[in-house]
Amino acid sequence: MLAPNPSREEELHWLALRLVPGLGARKAGQLIERYGSPQAVFRASRSELEAAGVSGAVAQSIASGCTFEDAALQHQKMLAKGVALVAISDPRYPPRLREIFDPPILLFARGRVELLGSLMLAVVGTRRPTPYGVTVTERLAADLATAGLTIVSGMARGIDTAAHRGALGAGGATIAVFGCGVDVIYPAENAKLADEIAKRGLVLSEFPMGAPAYPQNFPIRNRIISGMSAGVLVVEGAQYSGSAITARLAIDQGREVFAVPGNITSKMSWGPNLLIKQGAKLVQDWNDVVTELPAADRRRLADASRERLGADGAPERNGTGAGVQSSVPFGPASLLGRKILDQLHVDQAVHMDELLERLEGYSSSEIIAALFELEMLGFIKQLPGRNFVKVW
């Protein structure tokens, strides 16, 4: 297994295997499964490799070790750019991505590698969005990032860019999956955004350092975007667009598919509107996404929120060890916030008037402010008719 701090020799073997001409991700994964490690693969003879289902030309390339020189050059480029390798056997490798049909055996990562272990949501759409699409994307990405999700997209023009900007603007986490090397900026106008993501988020690719942004790379890249994520949110896109491809991949991978409805007279709305007709979850706000996630993921978000806000009621500690009170005025860490949560249920709505009667000693404005704060944090949801339920 490739540890979080692999040796240079281990990394060179992984790189050399990744660079073998004609060896696809699925066949490379099967070789790793069969032999246990890249080192063992390279120790195998040509006849053994052919018996494992590898073509003669590919088996000859592996047996000859001809890719190690290129691997050494790749390693130098990685060191120069501060890029980390994350192999499929690495504990940091995204768990959901490992489960897809053809997971990449190797990921090149620049930035906060620990985000690969976070709960991710893909946000994708057209490269030619309407003003409505950009606004909706930035708002949803910001709200979802605030709720604790890492926003994954492809840093293309349009919706992808808006998704990354929305997450970063809210102080949240985002991952950009490239269809080229992590040291190649495409499109060029996103150079500043790429640098910001590398500092505050993560830039990721399965393509080697210096790999150009060939058109055929992007459909290949899309399986990573959907594969890492708990679900895929499509904002705008034509019926046969790249975002539609990503949505189909998500369905094949067993992921949740979400879509923002759009104007029926706009071609950019055909993709998401069609997905909704086919069963995708219609999204009007961030909570429409969170409530559809698997129960384990919702609990994970709730636990993370409570940890950030001290929702268990225990005083947080400052650097000197002294207890300090939470600065959240109405959130779940406050007395009123906890009282409201105690009155609400997951499976039964409670009307606003009933809450006002139960919570004596508080003004209606205080209760309304607390309800709004709890809803923004994702702990409760407002239903039609001023009714409220607990989300988790």
C-alpha positions in Angstrom: 0.0 0.0 0.0 1.2 3.5 -0.8 1.4 5.3 2.5 0.7 9.1 2.9 4.5 9.6 2.8 5.7 7.2 0.2 9.3 6.7 -0.7 10.7 8.0 -4.0 11.1 4.5 -5.2 7.4 3.7 -4.5 6.3 6.9 -6.3 8.5 6.1 -9.3 6.9 2.7 -9.7 3.4 4.1 -9.5 4.3 6.8 -12.0 6.0 4.3 -14.4 2.9 2.1 -14.3 0.6 5.0 -15.0 2.8 6.0 -18.0 2.8 2.7 -19.8 1.4 3.3 -23.3 -2.0 1.6 -24.0 -2.6 0.6 -20.3 -6.0 1.9 -19.3 -7.2 2.6 -15.8 -9.3 -0.6 -15.5 -6.6 -2.9 -16.7 -4.0 -1.2 -14.5 -6.3 -1.6 -11.5 -6.7 -5.3 -12.3 -2.9 -5.7 -12.4 -2.6 -4.0 -9.0 -5.3 -6.3 -7.6 -3.6 -9.4 -9.0 0.0 -8.6 -8.0 -0.5 -6.3 -5.0 1.8 -3.4 -5.9 3.4 -1.7 -9.0 6.8 -3.2 -7.9 5.4 -6.7 -8.2 3.8 -5.8 -11.6 7.2 -4.8 -13.0 8.8 -7.9 -11.6 6.4 -10.1 -13.6 7.6 -11.6 -16.9 6.0 -10.8 -20.3 4.4 -14.2 -20.4 2.9 -13.8 -16.9 1.5 -10.4 -17.9 0.0 -11.7 -21.1 -1.6 -14.5 -19.0 -3.1 -11.8 -16.8 -4.9 -10.4 -19.9 -2.5 -7.7 -21.0 -1.7 -7.3 -24.7 1.7 -8.3 -26.0 2.8 -4.7 -26.7 1.7 -3.5 -23.3 3.3 -6.5 -21.6 6.6 -5.7 -23.4 6.5 -2.1 -22.3 6.0 -3.1 -18.6 8.6 -5.9 -18.7 11.2 -3.6 -20.3 10.7 -0.8 -17.8 10.9 1.7 -20.5 8.7 4.3 -18.7 10.9 4.8 -15.7 12.9 7.6 -17.3 9.6 9.5 -17.9 8.6 8.7 -14.4 11.7 10.3 -13.0 11.0 13.5 -15.1 7.4 13.5 -13.8 8.7 13.2 -10.2 11.0 16.2 -10.7 8.1 18.3 -12.1 5.9 17.3 -9.1 8.5 18.3 -6.6 8.9 21.7 -8.3 5.2 22.4 -8.2 4.5 20.9 -4.7 2.2 18.1 -6.2 1.4 15.0 -4.2 0.7 11.5 -5.5 -2.4 9.7 -4.2 -2.5 6.1 -5.4 -5.6 3.9 -5.3 -4.2 2.0 -2.4 -3.5 5.2 -0.4 -5.9 5.7 2.6 -6.4 9.3 1.4 -7.9 8.1 -1.9 -11.6 9.1 -2.1 -13.6 6.1 -0.9 -16.5 6.6 -3.4 -14.1 7.0 -6.3 -12.5 3.6 -5.5 -15.9 1.9 -6.0 -16.6 3.0 -9.6 -16.1 0.7 -12.7 -12.7 2.2 -13.8 -11.1 4.3 -11.0 -7.8 6.0 -11.9 -4.9 4.2 -10.2 -3.2 7.5 -9.5 -4.2 11.0 -8.7 -2.0 14.1 -8.9 -3.0 16.5 -6.2 -2.0 20.1 -5.6 -3.3 21.8 -2.5 -5.2 20.5 0.5 -5.0 16.7 0.0 -7.1 16.1 3.1 -10.2 17.3 1.2 -10.2 14.0 -0.6 -11.7 12.6 2.6 -14.4 15.2 2.9 -18.1 14.8 1.8 -18.2 16.1 -1.7 -20.9 17.3 -4.1 -20.4 17.9 -7.8 -21.8 21.1 -9.4 -21.7 21.2 -13.2 -23.3 23.0 -16.1 -22.8 24.8 -19.4 -19.8 26.9 -20.4 -22.2 29.5 -21.7 -24.6 30.2 -18.8 -27.3 32.8 -18.5 -27.0 35.4 -15.8 -29.7 33.4 -13.9 -27.5 30.3 -14.1 -24.4 32.1 -12.7 -26.3 33.7 -9.9 -28.1 30.5 -8.9 -24.8 28.5 -9.0 -22.9 30.9 -6.9 -25.6 31.1 -4.3 -26.1 27.3 -4.1 -22.4 26.5 -4.0 -21.9 29.1 -1.2 -24.8 27.7 0.8 -23.8 24.0 0.3 -20.2 24.8 1.2 -21.4 26.6 4.3 -23.4 23.5 5.2 -20.1 21.5 5.1 -20.0 20.0 1.6 -16.9 20.3 -0.5 -17.9 21.6 -4.0 -16.4 19.6 -6.9 -16.3 20.9 -10.4 -14.1 21.0 -13.5 -13.0 24.7 -13.5 -14.3 25.2 -17.0 -15.8 28.5 -18.1 -19.3 29.2 -17.0 -21.1 27.2 -14.3 -17.9 25.3 -13.2 -16.2 28.7 -12.5 -19.2 30.0 -10.7 -19.4 26.9 -8.5 -15.8 27.3 -7.4 -16.1 31.0 -6.8 -19.3 30.6 -4.8 -17.7 28.0 -2.5 -14.5 30.1 -2.0 -16.5 33.3 -1.4 -18.3 31.6 1.4 -15.1 30.4 3.0 -15.8 26.8 2.0 -13.8 24.1 0.4 -13.7 23.3 -3.3 -11.9 20.8 -5.6 -11.2 21.4 -9.3 -10.7 18.3 -11.4 -8.6 19.0 -14.5 -8.7 17.4 -17.9 -5.0 18.1 -18.2 -2.0 18.1 -15.9 -2.4 20.0 -12.6 0.3 22.4 -13.8 -1.5 23.2 -17.0 -4.1 26.0 -16.6 -7.2 25.6 -18.9 -8.9 27.8 -19.7 -6.1 30.4 -19.4 -8.3 33.1 -18.0 -8.8 31.0 -14.9 -5.1 31.1 -13.9 -5.9 33.3 -10.8 -8.8 31.1 -9.8 -6.6 28.0 -10.1 -3.9 29.5 -7.8 -6.6 30.4 -5.3 -8.1 26.9 -5.4 -4.6 25.4 -5.0 -4.1 27.5 -1.8 -7.5 27.1 -0.2 -8.8 24.0 -1.9 -7.5 21.3 -4.1 -6.5 20.9 -7.8 -6.8 17.3 -8.9 -6.1 15.2 -12.1 -5.4 11.7 -13.2 -3.3 13.1 -16.1 0.4 13.4 -15.8 2.3 16.7 -15.3 2.3 18.8 -18.5 -0.5 16.8 -20.2 -2.3 19.1 -22.6 -6.1 19.7 -22.4 -7.1 17.5 -25.2 -10.9 17.4 -25.9 -11.1 13.7 -25.4 -9.7 14.1 -21.8 -12.8 15.9 -20.5 -15.4 13.1 -20.7 -12.8 10.9 -19.1 -12.3 13.5 -16.3 -16.0 13.7 -15.7 -16.2 10.2 -14.2 -13.9 11.4 -11.4 -16.1 14.5 -10.7 -19.2 12.3 -10.3 -17.3 9.3 -8.8 -15.9 11.2 -5.9 -19.2 12.9 -5.0 -22.3 11.9 -3.1 -24.3 13.5 -5.9 -24.2 15.7 -8.9 -26.1 19.0 -9.2 -26.7 20.3 -12.8 -27.6 23.9 -13.1 -27.7 24.7 -16.9 -26.8 22.7 -19.9 -28.0 21.6 -23.3 -29.6 18.2 -23.8 -26.4 16.6 -25.0 -23.8 18.7 -23.1 -20.9 17.7 -21.0 -23.0 18.2 -17.9 -25.5 15.7 -19.2 -22.7 13.2 -19.7 -21.6 13.7 -16.1 -25.2 13.2 -14.9 -25.5 9.9 -16.8 -22.2 8.8 -15.3 -23.6 9.7 -11.8 -26.6 7.6 -12.5 -24.4 4.7 -13.6 -22.3 5.1 -10.5 -25.4 5.1 -8.2 -25.0 8.7 -7.2 -27.9 11.2 -6.5 -28.7 13.5 -9.4 -30.1 17.0 -8.7 -31.1 19.7 -11.2 -32.1 23.4 -11.0 -35.1 24.1 -13.2 -34.9 26.8 -15.8 -36.8 28.8 -18.3 -38.5 26.3 -20.7 -37.8 28.7 -23.7 -34.0 28.6 -23.0 -31.9 25.9 -24.6 -29.6 26.1 -21.6 -32.5 24.7 -19.5 -33.2 21.7 -21.7 -30.6 19.5 -19.9 -31.7 20.0 -16.2 -35.4 20.2 -17.1 -35.1 16.8 -18.9 -33.3 15.3 -15.9 -36.1 16.5 -13.6 -38.7 14.8 -15.9 -36.6 11.6 -15.7 -36.5 11.6 -11.9 -33.7 14.0 -10.8 -34.4 15.9 -7.6 -35.6 19.4 -8.3 -33.5 21.9 -6.4 -34.7 25.4 -5.3 -32.4 25.8 -2.3 -29.4 24.0 -0.7 -31.6 22.1 1.7 -33.2 20.3 -1.2 -29.8 18.7 -1.8 -28.9 18.0 1.9 -32.2 16.2 2.7 -31.7 13.8 -0.2 -28.2 12.7 0.9 -27.8 9.2 2.5 -28.6 9.2 6.2 -24.9 8.6 7.1 -23.8 11.6 5.1 -26.5 13.8 6.8 -25.3 12.7 10.2 -21.7 13.4 9.1 -22.7 17.0 8.2 -24.6 17.4 11.4 -21.7 16.2 13.5 -19.3 18.5 11.7 -21.6 21.5 12.3 -22.0 20.7 16.0 -18.3 20.3 16.3 -17.7 23.7 14.7 -20.3 25.4 16.8 -20.0 23.6 20.1 -23.6 22.4 19.7 -23.2 19.9 22.5 -23.4 22.7 25.0 -19.8 22.3 26.3 -17.8 25.5 26.5 -15.2 25.9 23.8 -11.6 26.5 24.8 -9.3 29.3 23.8 -5.6 29.1 23.5 -5.0 29.5 27.3 -7.4 26.8 28.2 -10.0 29.1 29.6 -13.7 28.4 28.8 -15.3 30.8 26.4 -18.9 31.1 25.3 -20.0 30.5 21.7 -20.3 33.7 19.7 -23.2 32.3 17.7 -26.2 34.4 19.0 -29.1 32.1 17.9 -27.5 28.9 16.6 -27.7 25.5 18.2 -25.0 26.4 20.7 -27.3 29.0 22.2 -29.9 28.3 24.9 -32.8 29.4 22.7 -31.4 27.3 19.8 -31.3 24.2 21.9 -34.8 24.8 23.2 -36.2 25.1 19.7 -34.4 21.9 18.6 -35.9 20.1 21.6 -39.4 21.2 20.5 -39.0 20.0 16.9 -39.2 16.5 15.4 -37.9 14.9 12.2 -41.3 13.3 11.3 -43.8 15.8 12.6 -44.1 19.5 11.8 -44.6 22.2 14.4 -46.4 25.4 13.6 -44.8 28.8 14.4 -47.7 29.8 16.7 -47.2 26.6 18.7 -43.5 27.4 19.1 -44.3 30.9 20.3 -46.7 29.5 22.9 -44.2 26.9 24.2 -41.2 29.1 24.4 -42.2 31.5 27.1 -39.9 34.3 28.0 -38.7 35.0 24.4 -40.1 37.6 22.0 -41.4 36.6 18.6 -38.5 38.4 16.9 -36.0 36.4 18.9 -37.6 33.1 18.0 -37.9 34.1 14.3 -34.2 35.0 14.2 -33.2 31.8 15.9 -35.4 29.8 13.5 -33.8 31.5 10.5 -30.3 30.8 11.9 -31.0 27.1 12.5 -32.5 26.8 9.0 -29.4 28.4 7.4 -27.2 26.0 9.4 -29.2 23.1 8.1 -30.6 21.9 11.5 -34.3 22.6 10.6 -36.4 23.1 7.6 -39.4 25.4 7.0 -42.4 23.8 5.4 -45.4 25.6 3.8 -47.7 27.3 6.2 -45.0 28.4 8.7 -44.4 24.8 9.9 -41.0 23.6 10.9 -39.3 20.2 11.2 -35.9 19.0 12.4 -33.7 17.9 9.5 -31.4 15.6 11.4 
